[in-house]
């Protein structure tokens, strides 16, 4: 899903959750750190692993060890895009 540059990520998060397959842990970046979005993830039976924003007064549970997996997946897609650019 592609949104405009002036649209917050957490507003599109609800629509993305509708397409989410069954999972145990949902990794997201700081743009998806909203209470409503976290509640929706928990209602679907998954645990949100989203780093808290710097301005949060109450920091939610977050595992940097598990978050590294998300970074590895992002790097993989970046590499795939590089090879696509070479092929075309």
Beta strands, then each sheet from edge to edge (+ up, - down):
strand 1: 25-28
strand 2: 47-50
sheet 1: 1+ 2+
end
